[in-house]
Amino acid sequence: MSVPIHSKSKALRQSGAIAVLLGVSLAAACGSKPAGPSSPDVWATVDGREIRREDVEKVYRRVAQTSPAPSEEEALTAKLSLLNELIVQDILIARAANLKIDVSDAELETAFTDRKKNLPDDAFQKELATRGLSGDDMKAALRRELLADKVVEREVTSKVAVSDQEITDYYNANRAQFNLAEPAYRIAQIVVTPVREAELNNRQQDDAVTPEAAARKAAMLMERLKGGAPFSQVAMDYSEDAQSAPNGGDLGFVPLSALKQAPPPLRDAALKSQPGMVSQVSAGGAHTLVLLIAKEEAGQRDLGMPGVKDGIATSIRGKREQLLRTAYLSAARSDAAVVNYLARRIVEAQGKAPSLMPGAPGK
């Protein structure tokens, strides 16, 4: 989502590994018991550093839907997931210190302004108050997110490379895919939906969950594209389509006959556009930003033709980055001494909401 109140914390970006990490935490909770926490409000420790209940609650207030109100079990499930993601963030921030990575005040202000630029200031302040948060809370969380981002950029993204030989090998192994039996349109998409996605695969772990948030997010993404941001990078960061996001939104070449079967607004966005144009199609609270990359006539396409080499490179790079990101975060988690007290309490309560504080179980 496009503003920090509704957007999932960028600490929550590393979804490819989060499911794995959650399983590791719960398994650890079922093993031998470590010494209890110094306080019931300590929900986890990472190499001796505490993650407290209020840390999770602040993140939860940022991302939770206000209507309809979740059940006690749903809220606790969300908080357990957020806690595991904060564990990963804590590990990355510790690595940032070792790598001498920092976030300047100017970087923080730029990111903060960018996050809330599609929401008027009075509305932003009202939403903060509704959720029991302050501007300083948002900036503190954003600084941590940016630090974690920089670590992943240095340790993962910057190390992913695709050689010309790999591109050639891919082309030779998949030559038939580049032989078009009929005219085709190479299309890329960025999808924004007004509901929480069961599977999310974008680099920012950014998910609009209401029609209003989806509209703001789509508008923000269009502004970024108009400002010159590469479509593939925006798609990898923000698209909510789990299949195409890692490939920069690239759907490859869609045959004319298949395109004619698409809903008319999507069909027309491709057929009536010129290569390089981006169109926005909205329906039912969802938004699709459609980029027409190229039009091709029937026949065999080779590596020297526009877009073929870059398209293969983008596809290989996206899959490789996702794999390396998952492996890196899983390894980082396994190298740390983590105790998830909240997970252990839930296991001990046999799935029921444990009493975390007198009179307020699970809340």
Short mmCIF file of the C-alpha atoms (twelve columns), coordinates in Angstrom:
data_MODEL
# 
_entry.id   MODEL 
# 
loop_
_atom_site.group_PDB 
_atom_site.id 
_atom_site.type_symbol 
_atom_site.label_atom_id 
_atom_site.label_alt_id 
_atom_site.label_comp_id 
_atom_site.label_asym_id 
_atom_site.label_seq_id 
_atom_site.Cartn_x 
_atom_site.Cartn_y 
_atom_site.Cartn_z 
_atom_site.pdbx_PDB_model_num 
ATOM 1   C CA . MET A 1   0.000   0.000   0.000   1 
ATOM 2   C CA . SER A 2   1.129   3.475   -0.595  1 
ATOM 3   C CA . VAL A 3   1.231   5.022   2.880   1 
ATOM 4   C CA . PRO A 4   2.989   3.772   5.995   1 
ATOM 5   C CA . ILE A 5   -0.149  3.454   8.074   1 
ATOM 6   C CA . HIS A 6   -1.695  0.849   5.823   1 
ATOM 7   C CA . SER A 7   1.357   -0.612  4.141   1 
ATOM 8   C CA . LYS A 8   2.861   -3.756  5.498   1 
ATOM 9   C CA . SER A 9   6.146   -2.946  7.173   1 
ATOM 10  C CA . LYS A 10  9.100   -3.382  4.890   1 
ATOM 11  C CA . ALA A 11  10.451  -5.453  7.690   1 
ATOM 12  C CA . LEU A 12  7.826   -7.839  6.379   1 
ATOM 13  C CA . ARG A 13  9.250   -7.934  2.887   1 
ATOM 14  C CA . GLN A 14  11.078  -11.190 2.951   1 
ATOM 15  C CA . SER A 15  7.990   -13.365 2.448   1 
ATOM 16  C CA . GLY A 16  9.770   -16.052 0.496   1 
ATOM 17  C CA . ALA A 17  11.539  -17.094 3.705   1 
ATOM 18  C CA . ILE A 18  8.946   -16.098 6.282   1 
ATOM 19  C CA . ALA A 19  6.833   -19.236 5.962   1 
ATOM 20  C CA . VAL A 20  9.955   -21.313 6.441   1 
ATOM 21  C CA . LEU A 21  11.072  -19.226 9.372   1 
ATOM 22  C CA . LEU A 22  7.697   -19.443 11.070  1 
ATOM 23  C CA . GLY A 23  7.864   -23.193 10.898  1 
ATOM 24  C CA . VAL A 24  11.360  -23.154 12.392  1 
ATOM 25  C CA . SER A 25  10.232  -20.965 15.253  1 
ATOM 26  C CA . LEU A 26  7.280   -23.141 16.113  1 
ATOM 27  C CA . ALA A 27  9.404   -26.265 15.946  1 
ATOM 28  C CA . ALA A 28  11.879  -24.691 18.322  1 
ATOM 29  C CA . ALA A 29  9.019   -23.800 20.634  1 
ATOM 30  C CA . CYS A 30  8.077   -27.445 20.890  1 
ATOM 31  C CA . GLY A 31  11.584  -28.576 21.878  1 
ATOM 32  C CA . SER A 32  13.476  -28.115 25.090  1 
ATOM 33  C CA . LYS A 33  12.386  -25.039 26.983  1 
ATOM 34  C CA . PRO A 34  14.817  -22.191 27.470  1 
ATOM 35  C CA . ALA A 35  14.703  -20.090 30.582  1 
ATOM 36  C CA . GLY A 36  11.617  -17.932 30.792  1 
ATOM 37  C CA . PRO A 37  11.632  -14.283 29.734  1 
ATOM 38  C CA . SER A 38  12.411  -11.497 32.186  1 
ATOM 39  C CA . SER A 39  8.865   -10.180 31.703  1 
ATOM 40  C CA . PRO A 40  5.562   -11.466 30.250  1 
ATOM 41  C CA . ASP A 41  5.849   -8.593  27.786  1 
ATOM 42  C CA . VAL A 42  8.993   -10.092 26.246  1 
ATOM 43  C CA . TRP A 43  7.633   -12.043 23.296  1 
ATOM 44  C CA . ALA A 44  10.967  -13.136 21.800  1 
ATOM 45  C CA . THR A 45  14.700  -12.736 22.142  1 
ATOM 46  C CA . VAL A 46  17.263  -12.655 19.346  1 
ATOM 47  C CA . ASP A 47  20.851  -13.185 20.459  1 
ATOM 48  C CA . GLY A 48  19.766  -11.781 23.812  1 
ATOM 49  C CA . ARG A 49  18.012  -8.735  22.333  1 
ATOM 50  C CA . GLU A 50  14.363  -8.447  23.383  1 
ATOM 51  C CA . ILE A 51  11.388  -8.037  21.092  1 
ATOM 52  C CA . ARG A 52  8.597   -6.864  23.327  1 
ATOM 53  C CA . ARG A 53  4.872   -6.981  23.078  1 
ATOM 54  C CA . GLU A 54  4.638   -3.257  22.343  1 
ATOM 55  C CA . ASP A 55  6.982   -3.649  19.378  1 
ATOM 56  C CA . VAL A 56  4.594   -6.134  17.795  1 
ATOM 57  C CA . GLU A 57  1.508   -4.155  18.759  1 
ATOM 58  C CA . LYS A 58  2.787   -1.029  16.995  1 
ATOM 59  C CA . VAL A 59  3.373   -2.935  13.781  1 
ATOM 60  C CA . TYR A 60  0.000   -4.633  14.137  1 
ATOM 61  C CA . ARG A 61  -1.753  -1.280  14.512  1 
ATOM 62  C CA . ARG A 62  -0.097  -0.167  11.285  1 
ATOM 63  C CA . VAL A 63  -1.269  -3.094  9.188   1 
ATOM 64  C CA . ALA A 64  -4.466  -4.362  10.828  1 
ATOM 65  C CA . GLN A 65  -7.784  -3.814  9.141   1 
ATOM 66  C CA . THR A 66  -10.038 -1.685  11.292  1 
ATOM 67  C CA . SER A 67  -13.231 -3.091  9.808   1 
ATOM 68  C CA . PRO A 68  -14.400 -5.733  10.193  1 
ATOM 69  C CA . ALA A 69  -12.673 -6.359  13.488  1 
ATOM 70  C CA . PRO A 70  -10.730 -9.651  13.505  1 
ATOM 71  C CA . SER A 71  -11.491 -12.414 15.961  1 
ATOM 72  C CA . GLU A 72  -9.154  -13.000 18.886  1 
ATOM 73  C CA . GLU A 73  -7.602  -15.989 17.109  1 
ATOM 74  C CA . GLU A 74  -7.174  -14.062 13.860  1 
ATOM 75  C CA . ALA A 75  -5.516  -11.154 15.657  1 
ATOM 76  C CA . LEU A 76  -3.144  -13.439 17.529  1 
ATOM 77  C CA . THR A 77  -2.269  -15.339 14.354  1 
ATOM 78  C CA . ALA A 78  -1.390  -12.043 12.676  1 
ATOM 79  C CA . LYS A 79  0.710   -10.951 15.646  1 
ATOM 80  C CA . LEU A 80  2.585   -14.250 15.694  1 
ATOM 81  C CA . SER A 81  3.397   -13.803 12.015  1 
ATOM 82  C CA . LEU A 82  4.503   -10.213 12.586  1 
ATOM 83  C CA . LEU A 83  6.673   -11.308 15.498  1 
ATOM 84  C CA . ASN A 84  8.471   -13.826 13.327  1 
ATOM 85  C CA . GLU A 85  9.024   -11.161 10.700  1 
ATOM 86  C CA . LEU A 86  10.364  -8.761  13.317  1 
ATOM 87  C CA . ILE A 87  12.780  -11.487 14.376  1 
ATOM 88  C CA . VAL A 88  14.136  -11.566 10.829  1 
ATOM 89  C CA . GLN A 89  14.320  -7.770  10.770  1 
ATOM 90  C CA . ASP A 90  16.236  -7.725  14.045  1 
ATOM 91  C CA . ILE A 91  18.780  -10.155 12.623  1 
ATOM 92  C CA . LEU A 92  19.222  -8.006  9.520   1 
ATOM 93  C CA . ILE A 93  19.641  -4.830  11.562  1 
ATOM 94  C CA . ALA A 94  22.367  -6.497  13.615  1 
ATOM 95  C CA . ARG A 95  24.081  -7.397  10.366  1 
ATOM 96  C CA . ALA A 96  23.717  -3.808  9.180   1 
ATOM 97  C CA . ALA A 97  25.786  -2.677  12.160  1 
ATOM 98  C CA . ASN A 98  28.487  -5.233  11.369  1 
ATOM 99  C CA . LEU A 99  28.504  -4.161  7.721   1 
ATOM 100 C CA . LYS A 100 28.601  -0.481  8.739   1 
ATOM 101 C CA . ILE A 101 25.369  0.183   6.871   1 
ATOM 102 C CA . ASP A 102 23.353  3.199   8.012   1 
ATOM 103 C CA . VAL A 103 20.370  5.300   6.967   1 
ATOM 104 C CA . SER A 104 20.872  9.042   6.807   1 
ATOM 105 C CA . ASP A 105 18.289  11.511  8.079   1 
ATOM 106 C CA . ALA A 106 17.829  12.730  4.506   1 
ATOM 107 C CA . GLU A 107 17.100  9.205   3.276   1 
ATOM 108 C CA . LEU A 108 14.613  8.711   6.080   1 
ATOM 109 C CA . GLU A 109 12.789  11.977  5.374   1 
ATOM 110 C CA . THR A 110 12.621  11.224  1.653   1 
ATOM 111 C CA . ALA A 111 11.208  7.749   2.278   1 
ATOM 112 C CA . PHE A 112 8.731   9.042   4.871   1 
ATOM 113 C CA . THR A 113 7.474   11.772  2.534   1 
ATOM 114 C CA . ASP A 114 7.205   9.297   -0.312  1 
ATOM 115 C CA . ARG A 115 5.150   6.877   1.765   1 
ATOM 116 C CA . LYS A 116 2.513   9.408   2.743   1 
ATOM 117 C CA . LYS A 117 2.476   11.663  -0.293  1 
ATOM 118 C CA . ASN A 118 -0.829  10.301  -1.572  1 
ATOM 119 C CA . LEU A 119 -2.619  11.037  1.699   1 
ATOM 120 C CA . PRO A 120 -3.333  14.626  2.774   1 
ATOM 121 C CA . ASP A 121 -1.508  15.567  5.963   1 
ATOM 122 C CA . ASP A 122 -4.676  16.099  8.015   1 
ATOM 123 C CA . ALA A 123 -6.009  12.702  6.963   1 
ATOM 124 C CA . PHE A 124 -2.615  11.156  7.714   1 
ATOM 125 C CA . GLN A 125 -2.542  12.637  11.226  1 
ATOM 126 C CA . LYS A 126 -6.118  11.535  11.860  1 
ATOM 127 C CA . GLU A 127 -5.269  7.981   10.832  1 
ATOM 128 C CA . LEU A 128 -2.219  8.013   13.088  1 
ATOM 129 C CA . ALA A 129 -4.345  9.079   16.033  1 
ATOM 130 C CA . THR A 130 -6.955  6.423   15.269  1 
ATOM 131 C CA . ARG A 131 -4.285  3.739   15.371  1 
ATOM 132 C CA . GLY A 132 -2.544  5.087   18.460  1 
ATOM 133 C CA . LEU A 133 0.665   5.937   16.606  1 
ATOM 134 C CA . SER A 134 2.825   9.007   16.200  1 
ATOM 135 C CA . GLY A 135 4.941   10.329  13.369  1 
ATOM 136 C CA . ASP A 136 8.023   9.354   15.369  1 
ATOM 137 C CA . ASP A 137 6.694   5.795   15.637  1 
ATOM 138 C CA . MET A 138 6.376   5.667   11.876  1 
ATOM 139 C CA . LYS A 139 9.852   7.062   11.290  1 
ATOM 140 C CA . ALA A 140 11.465  4.692   13.760  1 
ATOM 141 C CA . ALA A 141 9.842   1.724   12.045  1 
ATOM 142 C CA . LEU A 142 10.754  3.069   8.622   1 
ATOM 143 C CA . ARG A 143 14.401  3.509   9.610   1 
ATOM 144 C CA . ARG A 144 14.542  -0.137  10.643  1 
ATOM 145 C CA . GLU A 145 12.899  -1.173  7.396   1 
ATOM 146 C CA . LEU A 146 15.384  0.802   5.330   1 
ATOM 147 C CA . LEU A 147 18.310  -0.706  7.225   1 
ATOM 148 C CA . ALA A 148 17.014  -4.224  6.597   1 
ATOM 149 C CA . ASP A 149 16.460  -3.324  2.941   1 
ATOM 150 C CA . LYS A 150 20.025  -2.143  2.533   1 
ATOM 151 C CA . VAL A 151 21.385  -5.381  3.959   1 
ATOM 152 C CA . VAL A 152 19.324  -7.453  1.532   1 
ATOM 153 C CA . GLU A 153 20.360  -5.166  -1.333  1 
ATOM 154 C CA . ARG A 154 24.045  -5.621  -0.539  1 
ATOM 155 C CA . GLU A 155 23.987  -9.281  0.417   1 
ATOM 156 C CA . VAL A 156 21.412  -10.562 -2.083  1 
ATOM 157 C CA . THR A 157 20.257  -8.282  -4.881  1 
ATOM 158 C CA . SER A 158 23.670  -6.897  -5.820  1 
ATOM 159 C CA . LYS A 159 25.100  -10.406 -6.077  1 
ATOM 160 C CA . VAL A 160 22.583  -11.720 -8.596  1 
ATOM 161 C CA . ALA A 161 24.058  -11.698 -12.092 1 
ATOM 162 C CA . VAL A 162 22.978  -13.234 -15.392 1 
ATOM 163 C CA . SER A 163 25.620  -13.902 -18.033 1 
ATOM 164 C CA . ASP A 164 25.186  -13.695 -21.789 1 
ATOM 165 C CA . GLN A 165 25.951  -17.399 -21.981 1 
ATOM 166 C CA . GLU A 166 23.089  -18.185 -19.597 1 
ATOM 167 C CA . ILE A 167 20.740  -16.109 -21.744 1 
ATOM 168 C CA . THR A 168 21.897  -17.919 -24.887 1 
ATOM 169 C CA . ASP A 169 21.529  -21.310 -23.222 1 
ATOM 170 C CA . TYR A 170 18.007  -20.453 -22.072 1 
ATOM 171 C CA . TYR A 171 17.063  -19.318 -25.564 1 
ATOM 172 C CA . ASN A 172 18.450  -22.459 -27.189 1 
ATOM 173 C CA . ALA A 173 16.685  -24.709 -24.685 1 
ATOM 174 C CA . ASN A 174 13.370  -22.896 -25.163 1 
ATOM 175 C CA . ARG A 175 13.565  -21.904 -28.809 1 
ATOM 176 C CA . ALA A 176 10.031  -23.102 -29.490 1 
ATOM 177 C CA . GLN A 177 8.680   -20.487 -27.055 1 
ATOM 178 C CA . PHE A 178 10.039  -17.790 -29.341 1 
ATOM 179 C CA . ASN A 179 8.366   -19.141 -32.467 1 
ATOM 180 C CA . LEU A 180 5.091   -17.274 -32.727 1 
ATOM 181 C CA . ALA A 181 2.335   -19.111 -34.586 1 
ATOM 182 C CA . GLU A 182 0.268   -15.907 -34.839 1 
ATOM 183 C CA . PRO A 183 0.681   -12.208 -34.086 1 
ATOM 184 C CA . ALA A 184 1.389   -11.698 -30.396 1 
ATOM 185 C CA . TYR A 185 1.664   -8.911  -27.873 1 
ATOM 186 C CA . ARG A 186 4.321   -8.892  -25.177 1 
ATOM 187 C CA . ILE A 187 2.630   -7.534  -22.061 1 
ATOM 188 C CA . ALA A 188 3.668   -6.779  -18.492 1 
ATOM 189 C CA . GLN A 189 1.324   -6.041  -15.614 1 
ATOM 190 C CA . ILE A 190 1.206   -4.640  -12.112 1 
ATOM 191 C CA . VAL A 191 -1.800  -5.890  -10.150 1 
ATOM 192 C CA . VAL A 192 -3.316  -4.149  -7.127  1 
ATOM 193 C CA . THR A 193 -6.294  -5.726  -5.371  1 
ATOM 194 C CA . PRO A 194 -8.534  -4.426  -2.556  1 
ATOM 195 C CA . VAL A 195 -8.246  -7.613  -0.483  1 
ATOM 196 C CA . ARG A 196 -5.511  -9.338  1.490   1 
ATOM 197 C CA . GLU A 197 -3.662  -11.781 -0.754  1 
ATOM 198 C CA . ALA A 198 -3.232  -15.362 0.442   1 
ATOM 199 C CA . GLU A 199 0.052   -15.482 -1.481  1 
ATOM 200 C CA . LEU A 200 2.220   -12.422 -1.917  1 
ATOM 201 C CA . ASN A 201 5.501   -12.457 -3.799  1 
ATOM 202 C CA . ASN A 202 6.642   -8.865  -4.286  1 
ATOM 203 C CA . ARG A 203 9.914   -7.577  -2.868  1 
ATOM 204 C CA . GLN A 204 8.294   -4.990  -0.609  1 
ATOM 205 C CA . GLN A 205 5.682   -7.408  0.710   1 
ATOM 206 C CA . ASP A 206 3.243   -4.604  -0.058  1 
ATOM 207 C CA . ASP A 207 -0.448  -5.538  -0.033  1 
ATOM 208 C CA . ALA A 208 -3.428  -3.223  -0.332  1 
ATOM 209 C CA . VAL A 209 -6.331  -4.625  1.665   1 
ATOM 210 C CA . THR A 210 -9.139  -2.104  1.127   1 
ATOM 211 C CA . PRO A 211 -10.600 -0.420  -1.979  1 
ATOM 212 C CA . GLU A 212 -9.369  2.968   -0.742  1 
ATOM 213 C CA . ALA A 213 -5.863  1.697   -0.134  1 
ATOM 214 C CA . ALA A 214 -5.818  -0.043  -3.526  1 
ATOM 215 C CA . ALA A 215 -6.804  3.166   -5.291  1 
ATOM 216 C CA . ARG A 216 -4.084  5.137   -3.472  1 
ATOM 217 C CA . LYS A 217 -1.508  2.480   -4.240  1 
ATOM 218 C CA . ALA A 218 -2.395  2.347   -7.943  1 
ATOM 219 C CA . ALA A 219 -2.176  6.149   -8.142  1 
ATOM 220 C CA . MET A 220 1.200   6.110   -6.384  1 
ATOM 221 C CA . LEU A 221 2.560   3.472   -8.773  1 
ATOM 222 C CA . MET A 222 1.373   5.389   -11.820 1 
ATOM 223 C CA . GLU A 223 3.162   8.467   -10.496 1 
ATOM 224 C CA . ARG A 224 6.367   6.479   -10.084 1 
ATOM 225 C CA . LEU A 225 6.120   5.170   -13.620 1 
ATOM 226 C CA . LYS A 226 5.460   8.654   -14.988 1 
ATOM 227 C CA . GLY A 227 8.521   9.805   -13.066 1 
ATOM 228 C CA . GLY A 228 10.679  7.339   -14.961 1 
ATOM 229 C CA . ALA A 229 10.816  4.335   -12.601 1 
ATOM 230 C CA . PRO A 230 11.399  1.099   -14.572 1 
ATOM 231 C CA . PHE A 231 8.180   -0.867  -14.931 1 
ATOM 232 C CA . SER A 232 9.913   -4.160  -14.111 1 
ATOM 233 C CA . GLN A 233 11.348  -2.811  -10.852 1 
ATOM 234 C CA . VAL A 234 8.012   -1.354  -9.742  1 
ATOM 235 C CA . ALA A 235 6.299   -4.639  -10.558 1 
ATOM 236 C CA . MET A 236 8.824   -6.689  -8.577  1 
ATOM 237 C CA . ASP A 237 8.447   -4.305  -5.633  1 
ATOM 238 C CA . TYR A 238 4.681   -3.829  -5.554  1 
ATOM 239 C CA . SER A 239 2.615   -6.073  -7.851  1 
ATOM 240 C CA . GLU A 240 0.233   -8.333  -5.955  1 
ATOM 241 C CA . ASP A 241 0.195   -11.031 -8.627  1 
ATOM 242 C CA . ALA A 242 2.360   -13.749 -7.104  1 
ATOM 243 C CA . GLN A 243 3.213   -15.398 -10.423 1 
ATOM 244 C CA . SER A 244 4.298   -12.409 -12.511 1 
ATOM 245 C CA . ALA A 245 5.786   -10.089 -9.846  1 
ATOM 246 C CA . PRO A 246 9.163   -11.910 -9.616  1 
ATOM 247 C CA . ASN A 247 9.474   -11.581 -13.420 1 
ATOM 248 C CA . GLY A 248 8.936   -7.831  -13.363 1 
ATOM 249 C CA . GLY A 249 5.289   -8.332  -14.306 1 
ATOM 250 C CA . ASP A 250 6.288   -9.797  -17.669 1 
ATOM 251 C CA . LEU A 251 3.620   -12.136 -19.061 1 
ATOM 252 C CA . GLY A 252 5.637   -12.907 -22.184 1 
ATOM 253 C CA . PHE A 253 4.009   -12.935 -25.583 1 
ATOM 254 C CA . VAL A 254 0.243   -13.329 -25.514 1 
ATOM 255 C CA . PRO A 255 -1.214  -14.628 -28.800 1 
ATOM 256 C CA . LEU A 256 -3.777  -12.396 -30.451 1 
ATOM 257 C CA . SER A 257 -6.428  -15.105 -30.224 1 
ATOM 258 C CA . ALA A 258 -5.926  -15.407 -26.445 1 
ATOM 259 C CA . LEU A 259 -5.874  -11.645 -25.974 1 
ATOM 260 C CA . LYS A 260 -9.246  -11.352 -27.681 1 
ATOM 261 C CA . GLN A 261 -10.708 -13.602 -24.986 1 
ATOM 262 C CA . ALA A 262 -9.626  -11.242 -22.174 1 
ATOM 263 C CA . PRO A 263 -12.112 -8.823  -20.574 1 
ATOM 264 C CA . PRO A 264 -12.630 -5.900  -22.973 1 
ATOM 265 C CA . PRO A 265 -10.836 -3.258  -20.859 1 
ATOM 266 C CA . LEU A 266 -7.701  -5.427  -20.557 1 
ATOM 267 C CA . ARG A 267 -7.906  -6.457  -24.200 1 
ATOM 268 C CA . ASP A 268 -8.179  -2.876  -25.369 1 
ATOM 269 C CA . ALA A 269 -5.357  -1.743  -23.089 1 
ATOM 270 C CA . ALA A 270 -3.055  -3.951  -25.138 1 
ATOM 271 C CA . LEU A 271 -4.566  -3.805  -28.618 1 
ATOM 272 C CA . LYS A 272 -5.017  -0.034  -28.675 1 
ATOM 273 C CA . SER A 273 -1.654  0.875   -27.126 1 
ATOM 274 C CA . GLN A 274 1.731   1.533   -28.623 1 
ATOM 275 C CA . PRO A 275 4.867   -0.165  -27.279 1 
ATOM 276 C CA . GLY A 276 6.062   1.640   -24.152 1 
ATOM 277 C CA . MET A 277 2.615   2.888   -23.137 1 
ATOM 278 C CA . VAL A 278 1.133   2.085   -19.712 1 
ATOM 279 C CA . SER A 279 -2.640  1.923   -19.259 1 
ATOM 280 C CA . GLN A 280 -4.609  1.583   -16.036 1 
ATOM 281 C CA . VAL A 281 -7.609  -0.734  -15.981 1 
ATOM 282 C CA . SER A 282 -9.861  -0.651  -12.913 1 
ATOM 283 C CA . ALA A 283 -12.783 -2.891  -12.020 1 
ATOM 284 C CA . GLY A 284 -14.391 -4.004  -8.776  1 
ATOM 285 C CA . GLY A 285 -11.903 -2.061  -6.652  1 
ATOM 286 C CA . ALA A 286 -8.925  -3.797  -8.309  1 
ATOM 287 C CA . HIS A 287 -6.435  -2.080  -10.597 1 
ATOM 288 C CA . THR A 288 -4.128  -3.435  -13.292 1 
ATOM 289 C CA . LEU A 289 -1.379  -1.330  -14.814 1 
ATOM 290 C CA . VAL A 290 -0.720  -2.752  -18.265 1 
ATOM 291 C CA . LEU A 291 2.485   -2.121  -20.198 1 
ATOM 292 C CA . LEU A 292 2.645   -3.045  -23.870 1 
ATOM 293 C CA . ILE A 293 6.288   -3.950  -24.399 1 
ATOM 294 C CA . ALA A 294 6.176   -5.023  -28.035 1 
ATOM 295 C CA . LYS A 295 4.007   -6.240  -30.882 1 
ATOM 296 C CA . GLU A 296 5.301   -9.104  -32.958 1 
ATOM 297 C CA . GLU A 297 4.176   -10.770 -36.162 1 
ATOM 298 C CA . ALA A 298 4.126   -14.540 -36.534 1 
ATOM 299 C CA . GLY A 299 7.476   -16.290 -36.957 1 
ATOM 300 C CA . GLN A 300 10.688  -17.204 -35.155 1 
ATOM 301 C CA . ARG A 301 12.252  -14.543 -32.954 1 
ATOM 302 C CA . ASP A 302 15.963  -14.500 -32.226 1 
ATOM 303 C CA . LEU A 303 18.182  -12.961 -29.564 1 
ATOM 304 C CA . GLY A 304 18.964  -9.976  -31.741 1 
ATOM 305 C CA . MET A 305 15.373  -8.804  -31.830 1 
ATOM 306 C CA . PRO A 306 14.307  -6.029  -29.405 1 
ATOM 307 C CA . GLY A 307 13.254  -7.230  -25.979 1 
ATOM 308 C CA . VAL A 308 14.142  -10.907 -26.348 1 
ATOM 309 C CA . LYS A 309 17.482  -10.814 -24.534 1 
ATOM 310 C CA . ASP A 310 16.279  -8.390  -21.848 1 
ATOM 311 C CA . GLY A 311 13.140  -10.427 -21.244 1 
ATOM 312 C CA . ILE A 312 15.110  -13.623 -20.694 1 
ATOM 313 C CA . ALA A 313 17.568  -11.828 -18.390 1 
ATOM 314 C CA . THR A 314 14.744  -10.348 -16.307 1 
ATOM 315 C CA . SER A 315 13.067  -13.734 -15.918 1 
ATOM 316 C CA . ILE A 316 16.254  -15.529 -14.858 1 
ATOM 317 C CA . ARG A 317 17.312  -12.710 -12.521 1 
ATOM 318 C CA . GLY A 318 13.938  -12.530 -10.775 1 
ATOM 319 C CA . LYS A 319 13.832  -16.260 -10.024 1 
ATOM 320 C CA . ARG A 320 17.455  -16.334 -8.911  1 
ATOM 321 C CA . GLU A 321 17.019  -13.355 -6.610  1 
ATOM 322 C CA . GLN A 322 13.962  -14.921 -4.994  1 
ATOM 323 C CA . LEU A 323 15.875  -18.137 -4.351  1 
ATOM 324 C CA . LEU A 324 18.942  -16.381 -2.948  1 
ATOM 325 C CA . ARG A 325 16.796  -14.127 -0.765  1 
ATOM 326 C CA . THR A 326 14.970  -17.100 0.727   1 
ATOM 327 C CA . ALA A 327 18.211  -18.993 1.331   1 
ATOM 328 C CA . TYR A 328 19.995  -15.981 2.824   1 
ATOM 329 C CA . LEU A 329 17.211  -15.203 5.281   1 
ATOM 330 C CA . SER A 330 16.777  -18.841 6.242   1 
ATOM 331 C CA . ALA A 331 20.513  -19.156 6.918   1 
ATOM 332 C CA . ALA A 332 20.573  -15.899 8.887   1 
ATOM 333 C CA . ARG A 333 17.671  -17.110 11.021  1 
ATOM 334 C CA . SER A 334 19.308  -20.460 11.710  1 
ATOM 335 C CA . ASP A 335 22.585  -18.770 12.730  1 
ATOM 336 C CA . ALA A 336 20.876  -16.641 15.386  1 
ATOM 337 C CA . ALA A 337 19.916  -17.663 18.913  1 
ATOM 338 C CA . VAL A 338 16.172  -17.076 18.822  1 
ATOM 339 C CA . VAL A 339 13.564  -17.857 21.448  1 
ATOM 340 C CA . ASN A 340 9.963   -17.202 20.451  1 
ATOM 341 C CA . TYR A 341 8.116   -17.113 23.774  1 
ATOM 342 C CA . LEU A 342 4.791   -16.198 22.198  1 
ATOM 343 C CA . ALA A 343 4.913   -19.243 19.916  1 
ATOM 344 C CA . ARG A 344 5.763   -21.461 22.899  1 
ATOM 345 C CA . ARG A 345 2.804   -20.129 24.884  1 
ATOM 346 C CA . ILE A 346 0.438   -20.770 21.976  1 
ATOM 347 C CA . VAL A 347 1.747   -24.319 21.619  1 
ATOM 348 C CA . GLU A 348 1.329   -24.892 25.352  1 
ATOM 349 C CA . ALA A 349 -2.228  -23.547 25.141  1 
ATOM 350 C CA . GLN A 350 -2.946  -26.072 22.364  1 
ATOM 351 C CA . GLY A 351 -3.915  -23.444 19.837  1 
ATOM 352 C CA . LYS A 352 -6.105  -21.435 22.157  1 
ATOM 353 C CA . ALA A 353 -5.305  -17.791 22.798  1 
ATOM 354 C CA . PRO A 354 -3.026  -17.829 25.842  1 
ATOM 355 C CA . SER A 355 -3.421  -15.273 28.594  1 
ATOM 356 C CA . LEU A 356 -0.680  -12.801 27.784  1 
ATOM 357 C CA . MET A 357 -1.810  -10.262 30.365  1 
ATOM 358 C CA . PRO A 358 -4.425  -10.454 33.070  1 
ATOM 359 C CA . GLY A 359 -7.842  -9.758  31.624  1 
ATOM 360 C CA . ALA A 360 -6.615  -9.339  28.071  1 
ATOM 361 C CA . PRO A 361 -5.795  -12.712 26.561  1 
ATOM 362 C CA . GLY A 362 -4.266  -12.470 23.108  1 
ATOM 363 C CA . LYS A 363 -5.122  -8.816  22.665  1 
# 
